[in-house]
């Protein structure tokens, strides 16, 4: 009977899952899927390693399962699927580890309480990440659970890269640049040597481009700087998030528009970005297919801001050897990769148009001074690796690390 690890990634309206079996060759993905629309029109789908649908269920429009009901369905489904395995643990993606957690951690009531203390730092993400953890601690307390943090990878950034020019007391209290998408960047850093040794040992900018988007500067495969900051609002414009914004705009909205904190939160997180600029959609696929002027404007602004941020990170690195595209847009939107590479020509990037249309993995020309790559990310595998490692240490020592 093979051991297995389940990975959960809970969002505001969905729970994504993956099942990995521990074999002689390491972690083997066997299942992945999600329950989406859990508060409105729930739909469950599970796919095997070949992408074939092996489980599916829909609920009527207007049904609200909530996180608890969605997790109950998921547990019941997985109980049947893991019957031939021994489930040794569950790994969770948790967005914020604050100043306390720089590494993955075994979960218990005390750790959960500490993580709940970071909800004010990430109010739209953290509560949903913690919901399945709380339920499993209550219903299956004997099942080991591990939290893996999107902030951890950036904790090694130089102190100056983590600072805002605010009074020192606020910095010490935790008002600093945390950075996010860390599990994605950690995965890319771990596989980069198999693509490009020079990039892995040198200066690389990774572009995690999706509905949430950020860039990260790697020096020798270690984080040096990133575009997101105290929250996941800073940096690039995203699907519905504004990206970097003059703080004076917030004061203006409060004083002149009479908006309170919740109204401003909704504006910045849910009504801005590609959606707000285009007036068409937050989905890059829709915008690329649209002839609407707003869609063209939103794409142009997205590319412009990427170019600005790339210049900033190249300055922090003191030069550039490679760039890596990942995330839903980075991996699949050839026109966006083309626009980014053309804009980065001054940095030494020369795009191979045919290779880019084919999806890479290398999309730069032979003569390009800076190599350009397309590398699919795998945050779930990264979480499974951390979970296996942490539980292996625990089993070897006989105590929680």
Secondary structure, 3 states (H helix, E strand, C coil): CEEEEEEEEECCCEEEEEEEEEECCEEEEEEEEEEECCCCCCEEEEEECCCCEEEEEECCCCCCCHHHHHHHHHHHHHHHHCCCEEEEEEEEEECCCCCCCCCCEECCHHHHHHHHCCHHHCCCCHHHHHHHHHHHHHHCCCCCEEEEECCHHHHHCCHHHHCCCCCHHHHHCCCCCCCCCHHHHHHHHHHHHHHCHHHHHCEEEEEEECCCEEEEEEECCEEEEECCCCCCCCCCCCCCCCCCCCHHHHHHHHHHHCCCHHHHHHHHHHCCHHHHHHCCCCCHHHHHHCCCHHHHHHHHHHHHHHHHHHHHHHHHHCCCCEEEEEHHHHHHCHHHHHHHHHHCHHHCECECHHHHHCCCCECECCCCCEEEEECCCCHHHHHHHHHHHHHHHHHHHCCCC
